[in-house]
Amino acid sequence: MSDATTPETPSSGNETGQTKSGFLALVSRLIFEEKLPVRFMYKSVPEHLNDTGWRLFSGYEDDDYLQDEVTNLVPVPLEKLYGMDESLREKLAFNAGTVWERQPGSVWERVYDFRIPSPSVDVTITNDPEQFKN
């Protein structure tokens, strides 16, 4: 649902234009192997220069499937995704922090209550100089 405070089209300059050099999205293998449509996607902060930060899913992935990103998510050029589903072109222009979903036979709706996963970093913080002697 759209109103003046929650734009759902990239007409607002602060909602788009963040991805300058990236051209790849990570996409669930289910989209290709099972020929399922994209029904859920979010944009995280890109992990490298070619990455747009977009992660696209069918909605049928379970937790175990999602845990094995290396096996189950494949890098795909945005142009290929546009060829599969033209409705993705407008949505994939949005900036990091954006989440979209659609039900079968429905239009894309913006999601505001999904927490985008971030990489886990194991960091120990200390003020004890003795720990640095090893």
Stockholm file with secondary structure:
# STOCKHOLM 1.0

chainA/1-134         MSDATTPETPSSGNETGQTKSGFLALVSRLIFEEKLPVRFMYKSVPEHLNDTGWRLFSGYEDDDYLQDEVTNLVPVPLEKLYGMDESLREKLAFNAGTVWERQPGSVWERVYDFRIPSPSVDVTITNDPEQFKN
#=GR chainA/1-134 SS CCBTTBCCSTTSGGGBCCCSSCCEEEEEHHHHHSCCCCCEEEECCCSSTTEEEEEEECSCCCHHHHHCHHHHEEEEEHHHHHHHCTTHHHHTTBCTTCEEECCTTSCCEECSSCCCCCCCCCCCCCCCGGGGCC
#=GC SS_cons         CCBTTBCCSTTSGGGBCCCSSCCEEEEEHHHHHSCCCCCEEEECCCSSTTEEEEEEECSCCCHHHHHCHHHHEEEEEHHHHHHHCTTHHHHTTBCTTCEEECCTTSCCEECSSCCCCCCCCCCCCCCCGGGGCC
//
